[in-house]
Amino acid sequence: MNYSDSEEKLSKVLTAYAESLDISESRFKEAEDRYTAVSNWLCRNESTLRLRKPEIYAQGSFRLGTVVKPINNKEEYDVDVVCQLSYNSSEISQAELKKALGNELKLYAKANNMKNEPEESKRCWILQYADGAQFHMDVLPSIPDSDDGFRKMLLDNKVPETIAAMALRITDKSQPGYDKVGAIWLKSNPKGYAEWFKNRMRVRFTEDSRMLLERKVYASVEDVPLYKVKTTLQRAIQILKRHRDIRFVKNPDVKPISIIISTLAGHAYNNESNLYVALKGIIDRMPQYLFQKDGIAWIPNPVNPTENFADKWPKYPERKIAFEQWLVAVRNDMFAALKKDRDLDMAQVLGASLGTGLFEDVSKRLQPATSSVTVQTKNYPKVQLRDDKDVRPWKGI
């Protein structure tokens, strides 16, 4: 597909912003090493859970490759992981499962001289790492789902069998019968959701994985982790999440949750290669995937149609209003940037909604990798311009 010069230019600017939002490879590796260490701890010979075949893996933005760095150094990001244990719901209660995992995590924290004991939340155990790490880990206890009726419902709703087989039951203290064996558990399917997400960008993911396959880093596209490739869908979600964070920095209680953004963006994405065009299409098509069910807003989990990601909207209608107003704001900000002629003008316009602190980094990414000098302009912060004779300064310098 052919794109206009302005669309190509704005795509380049948005890509630079998305790259600036990435956490560093070393930071990602640090988080990965931490949950691998927890996994090794649970599998050690002395572990009370070793025979239950502990499996720990990332979920959420770390798994999907849509992590964005915190707005400032005081904020932390979540590393969400699942701890899957081979129990059956007929032999253990949610409370017992959570306590068993918590006991092992407390021993892990003590053995590793962690400052704080794991903290129990409604569903997870929270491991708080040292200040320098700038993240905490939410560990969700889970068991495989063995409900044949639930699986049949998924299959009847066109959920692929391979994805339906990945479903889990998870702990939740607010559930009736939380401390009773055989009670109803909440369902989840982080692996299945990641497969759905990957399928929504299959064309671009396959294309963008080619370099890794050519270098024989991975044997096939199926082996490539989502976070190793940044498609336009992943980049678009990073941009949307940062725009949301900036817009709702003073009113976080109503900001759209990430799973809603990722799900609606996944549905609305058409494998566009141009980031601006992808974003515009996503923003325009998102409302098509907002449904009404029994008179309430409904955003179904694509791997569990009985779960509504917008389940809090009826109780807090201001969240639905905030979401709709936010979509309009994103569209307007993108259009305002598109009307500019120069890429740095576009970047400056977007800086107000994506964070002015990113502009300096973005301006460097947009400049060719040549020797440069720092120039102070009337309209911009300090930016880098090429020190070449053919460079013409902006008006107003």
N, C-alpha and C positions, 0 to 999 in steps of 0.2 A: 504494500500500500504506500502511496506517495503522500507525504505530509508537507504542509507549508513551511516556509522558513521560520515563521514565528513558532509553530508547533515544535519544530526540531530544536529551536533555540531554548524554548521553555522546558522541553523534555530534558535537555542537557543541564539546565539550572536545577530542576527538581531532582535529578539524579545526584547532583553534587550535594544538595541538601540531605538526601537520603543517606549518602555515603558518610556525611558528617554526623548522622544520627546513629550510625553503627557503633556498637561497643567494640573495643579492640579485640583482636584475636587472642591476645594474652589474657584479657579479662574473661573471654568466653572459655578459654582453656582452663582458667582457674576455677570457674564454676563447674565445668565438666569434671575436673579432677576431684572436686569436693563431693559430688554425688556418687562418683565412682568409689571414693574412699568409704562412703556410707554403705554402699553395696557390698564392698569387700568385708566390712565390719559385720554386716548381717550374715555373711556366708562363712565367717571364720568357724573353726572347730568348736569353740566354746559358746557360740551363739544359740540362744534358745529357739531361734527361728530358722536355723540352718536347714532343717529337714523339710521346711515349708517352701523351699526353693525361692528365696527372695529375689525379686527382679525389680530393679530401680531404673526408671527412665524418665526423661524430660517430657513435660507437656506444655501447652500454652505457647507463648511467643518464642521461647527458646527452641521448642521443637519445630515450630512453623517457620523460623527464620525471620521473624518480624519484631525482634527486640529493638527498642530505642533507648539510647542512653538517658539517664535522668536529666532534668532541666538544670540542676545545679549539683554541686558536690555534697550538699547536705542530704539530698534525697538518695534513697536506695531503690534498687530494682529487685523484683521477686524472681527467684529461680524455682519454678513450680515443678515438682517431680512426683511421680507415682511410685508407691511401694506395693507391688503385687505379691500376694502370698497365697499358696495353694491350700486354702481352707475351703470348706463348703459352709453355706449359711445355716445348714442344719446342725453344725457342730460347734459353732462359736457365735457369740453376739458381737455387735458393733463395738460395744464398750470393751469387751474382752480383747478384741483384735487391736483396738487403739491402745489399750494399756500395754499389751505385749510389745507392740512396736515402740511405744514411749519408753518402756524400761530399757530396751536396747539402745535407743538414741541417747538416753541419759548416761548410760555407761560409755557410749562413744564420746559424748561431750566431755566427760570427766577424763577419759583416757587421752584426749587430745588437748587438755588444758584450756577448754573453751571458757570464756569469762562467764557466760550465762547458761543455765540449764535450758533444755528445749522447752518452749512454751506451747501449751495446748490451746488451739483455737477450735472453732465449731467443727471443722472437718479434719484439720491437719495438725501436725506437729511442726513448730517453727524453730529452725536452727539459726541463731543469730551469730554471724561471724564478726571478726574484728573490724574496727572502723575502716581500715584501709581497704577491705574487700568491697565495700559499698554495695553489698547485697545480703539478703537473707534467703534461706531455703525453706519452702513449704513442702513438707513430706506428707502425702495423702495415702493413708492405709486403704487397701483394696483387696478384693478377692475376685476370681473369675465368676462371671454370671452363668448360672446353669439352668436358668428358667426357660424351658422349651416353649412355653406360651409366649413369652416376651420375644424370643427369637423368631417365632412364627409371625408375630405382629410386624417385626422389622422386615422380614422377607415379603410379607403381604404389601408393605409400603415401599417396595422396590429398593430397599437397602441391600446391597450386594452381600451374599452369604459370607464372603471372606471378611467383610467389615463387621457384620453382625456377630461373627464368632469372636471378635475382639472385645465385646462388651464386658464391663466390670460392675461390681457392687462396691460402693464406697461408704465410709463412715460419716455420720452426721448426728451430732448431739441433739439437734432439735427434732429428730425423727421419733414418732411414737414407737415404743418398743425398742429403743436404743440399747437397753441393757438386757433384752430378751432374745434367746436363741430362736431362730425361725421367724422373726419379725420381718417386716418389709424393709428393704434397703433401698437407698437411692441408686440410680444407674448412672454410669458414665462410660465414655469410650474415647479416651484421648488418642489412642493409636488409630482407631477408625476415623476420627475427625481429621487427623493429619493425612490419612489416605484420601479422604474426600477432598481436602484442600489441595493436595498434590494433583488430583485428577482435574480440578478446575483450572489448573494452569499447565496441563500436560504438554501442550505444544511448545510453550516457551521453556518449560523446565527441561524438556528433552533437548531442545536446541542449545540452551545455556549450559547444559551438562557436558556438551560435546568435548570441551577442552579437557575436563577431568578424565573423560573416557579415553581420549587420545593419549594422554599422559599415563594411562593405565593406573591411575590412582584408585579407580573403582572399575569393577568388571562390567557392570551394566547400569542403566539408568535407575533401576529399582534399588540398587545398592547406595545411591548417592543420597546422603542426608539432606533434608530440606534446607537446613541452615547453611549448607555449603554453596548454595546457588541463590542468587538474588534476581528473581524474575521481576517483571514490571508489576505484577500483583503484589509481591512482597514489598517492593519499594513503595507502591501506592499506599499500602496499609501503614507503613512507617510514617509517611507524610501525613496521612489522616490522623494517626494517633498523636503525633506531635502537635498538629494543628489543634486537636481536641484539648491536649494538655495545656497549651498556652491559653486557649479561649476560656477554659474553666479553672484556671489556676486559683481564682478567688472563690469559686463556687463548685468544689469537687463533688459534692453530693449529687449533683444532677448530671454530671458528665457521662456521655455514652460509654458503656463498658466495652472492653476490647473484643470480647467474643461476639458481640453484636456487630461491631465494625468488620471484623474478619469474616464473619458469616455472610453478611450482606455484600461485602466487597467480592467475596469468592463467587457468589451467585451472579453478580453483575459483571464480572470480568469476562471479556471475550478474547483473551490471548493477544491483546494488542502489544506491539513491540515498543511503541512510543509512550513514554511515561505520562506525558500530559494528556494525550488522547485516551489512554487507559483510565486515568483519574477522572477525566470529564465524563467518560462513559459510565464509570462506576457510580459517580455522584448522581448522574441523571437517572440511572436505572435502579439504584438502591430502593426507592419507594415501591417498586413493583414487587418486592419480596417481603413487604410488610402486609400481613394478612389480618383479617378479622375472624375470630372464632368465638361463637357465643357472645358476641358484642364486645370482645376485648382484643387489644392488639396482640398479634401472635407472630413471633419469629421462631419457627421450629428449628430445633437442632437437626441438621441434615442426616445425622446417623442415629437419631432417636426422635421421631416426629411427635412423640408424646411430651417432649420437654420444650418449654417455651422460654427462650432466652430473654424475652421481654416480660417475664412474669411479675416484675416489680412495678411495671408501668401503671396498672390499674390502681395500686395503692399510692403511687407517687406520680400522678399525671404530669407533673412539671418535668419529669424526665423525658417523656415523649415530646413535649413541646420544645425542650432544650435540644433534643436530637434533630427535630425538623428545622429549627432555627439554625443549628450548627451546619446542616447540609447547605442551606442557603448561603451562609457565610463562607464556606469553603468554595462554593461555586463562584461567588463574587470575587473572592481573593484571587482565584486562578484566572478569571477573566481580566481583572485589573492588571495582572502581571503580563498576560498575553498581549495587551495593548501597547506595551513598551517595545522599543526597537532594539535596545542593547541587552545582552544577557545580564550584565551587572545591574542595569536598571530593573530588570525582572527580579533579580536576586534581592535587590533593596526593597522592592514592594513586598515580596514574600517574607522578608525578615521580620516585619511587624507581626505576622501571624504564625511564623515558625520559630521565632526566637531571634532577637537581634544579636545575641551572642554567637550565633552560628555564622553570621554574615562574613566575618573576617576569614574563617576557614573556607567557606564556600567560594569567596572571591579568589582565594589562592588556587582552589581546585579548577576554577574556570580559566585561569591564566595559563598560557603555554609554559612548559617547564624550561624556561630560559632565565638568564640573569635578570634581576629586577631591581627596581628602586621603589621606595615608599613615597607615595604622594598624598598630600592632604587636600581634599576637595571641599567645596562648600556644602555639597549635598550628600556626601558619603562619609562613613568612617574611613580610617586609614585602609587603603587597599594596595595591592601589588600590581604594578604595570610593567610590561616588558621594557627593558632598557635598549630598545632597538630604534634606529633612526626613522623607520617607517611607522612608528606608533604615533597616533594623533590623540592628544588629550581630550577629555570630555569638555563640553562647554561649561564655562564657569570656573575652570581651574585658574 
